Amino acid sequence: MILVRKTNGKQELKKHYEIRKIVFQDEQQVLEKDEIDSYDKKRECETYLAYYNGTAVGAARWRENKTGYKLERICVLKEYRKHGIGKAIVRTLLNEIPNSMPANLSSQAEVVKFYENFGFRVKGESFWEANILHKYMKYYTELDPESPKFKK
């Protein structure tokens, strides 16, 4: 069973950062200074954990930016990928962000297709962040029939 929820308390927040460290710093070689930023340090973001059969295996956050709500740091531990956990994380974030502004994200280039399944579309040129090629993507509710915001 998959459960995705906001982190609750210091222990869950610590687990959230541990998962991000494993995926981004250890696996993808992202420097800590690029992975943990001022939004984390100032707690200017909403953090989430994903559980698979009771074990914390994924993490994500969202925050408000100048163009809307940005989904960030979405990750799943390598041994738990391909179980629908990433999909559950994205769906939870999309369901929980406020309706007042659009959603966006910066996708690693190799997983753009994953986000397109939710109604995200690439906008603009590719760019490098933390030595990984990224593409800016904007969410279009009308392209995501599973979105509760799209219900007729």
C-alpha positions in Angstrom: 0.0 0.0 0.0 1.2 3.5 -0.9 0.5 6.5 1.4 1.8 10.0 0.8 1.4 12.7 3.4 2.9 15.9 4.7 5.8 15.4 7.1 4.7 15.6 10.7 7.3 16.3 13.3 11.1 16.2 13.5 11.5 12.5 12.9 9.5 12.5 9.6 11.3 15.6 8.5 14.7 13.9 9.2 13.6 10.9 7.2 12.5 13.2 4.3 16.0 14.7 4.2 17.6 11.3 4.5 15.7 10.0 1.4 16.6 13.1 -0.6 20.3 12.7 0.4 20.3 9.1 -0.8 18.7 9.9 -4.1 20.2 13.3 -5.0 23.5 13.5 -3.2 24.6 9.8 -3.1 23.0 8.4 -6.3 23.1 11.5 -8.6 26.1 13.2 -7.1 24.4 16.5 -6.4 26.3 18.7 -4.0 24.7 19.3 -0.6 24.8 23.0 -1.1 22.7 22.6 -4.3 20.3 20.1 -2.8 19.5 21.7 0.6 18.6 25.3 -0.1 17.3 28.4 1.7 13.7 27.2 1.2 14.5 24.1 3.3 16.6 26.0 5.9 13.9 28.7 6.4 11.1 26.1 6.1 9.5 28.0 3.2 8.1 24.8 1.7 5.7 22.0 2.4 7.5 18.7 2.7 6.1 15.2 2.1 7.0 11.6 2.7 5.8 8.6 0.7 5.4 5.3 2.4 5.3 1.8 0.8 3.9 -0.9 3.0 4.7 1.3 6.0 8.3 2.1 5.0 9.3 5.7 4.1 10.7 5.4 0.5 10.0 8.7 -1.2 10.1 12.5 -0.6 9.0 15.7 -2.2 8.2 19.3 -1.5 6.3 22.2 -3.0 6.6 25.9 -2.5 5.1 29.1 -3.8 7.2 31.0 -6.4 6.7 34.0 -8.6 4.9 32.0 -11.2 2.8 29.7 -9.1 3.4 26.6 -7.0 6.6 24.7 -7.7 6.8 21.0 -7.2 10.4 20.1 -6.2 12.7 17.4 -4.9 10.4 14.6 -6.0 12.3 11.3 -5.4 11.9 7.6 -4.7 14.6 5.3 -3.4 16.0 3.2 -6.3 14.8 -0.1 -5.0 11.2 1.1 -4.8 10.9 2.6 -8.2 8.4 1.2 -10.7 5.8 0.6 -7.9 3.7 3.7 -8.6 5.1 5.7 -5.7 6.3 8.6 -7.9 2.9 8.8 -9.5 1.3 8.8 -6.0 3.6 11.6 -4.9 2.9 13.8 -7.8 -0.9 13.2 -7.6 -0.9 14.1 -3.9 1.0 17.3 -4.5 -1.3 18.3 -7.3 -4.3 17.6 -5.1 -3.0 19.5 -2.2 -1.6 22.7 -3.7 -4.0 25.7 -3.6 -6.1 26.4 -6.7 -5.1 30.1 -6.7 -2.1 29.9 -9.0 -0.7 27.4 -11.6 1.7 24.6 -10.8 5.2 24.2 -12.4 8.4 22.2 -11.9 11.9 21.8 -13.2 12.2 18.2 -14.5 15.3 16.3 -15.0 15.4 15.8 -18.8 15.3 12.0 -18.6 11.9 12.0 -16.7 10.0 14.7 -18.7 7.6 12.0 -20.2 6.7 10.9 -16.6 5.4 14.5 -15.8 3.7 14.8 -19.2 1.4 12.0 -18.1 0.0 14.5 -15.5 -0.6 17.4 -17.8 2.8 19.1 -17.5 4.3 20.5 -20.7 7.8 21.8 -21.4 8.2 25.6 -21.7 11.3 27.2 -22.9 14.9 25.9 -23.3 16.7 23.2 -21.4 19.0 24.3 -18.7 21.7 22.9 -16.4 21.1 22.7 -12.6 23.4 20.8 -10.3 25.2 19.4 -13.3 21.9 17.7 -14.5 20.0 18.8 -17.7 16.5 20.1 -16.7 13.5 21.4 -18.5 11.0 23.9 -17.0 7.4 22.5 -17.2 4.1 24.1 -16.6 1.0 22.2 -15.5 -2.2 22.4 -17.5 -5.2 21.2 -15.5 -7.2 20.7 -18.7 -4.6 18.1 -19.9 -5.0 16.1 -16.7 -8.4 14.4 -16.5 -7.5 12.8 -13.2 -7.1 16.2 -11.5 -9.9 17.0 -9.0 -9.7 20.5 -10.3 -10.8 19.3 -13.7 -14.0 17.6 -12.5 -17.1 18.7 -14.5 
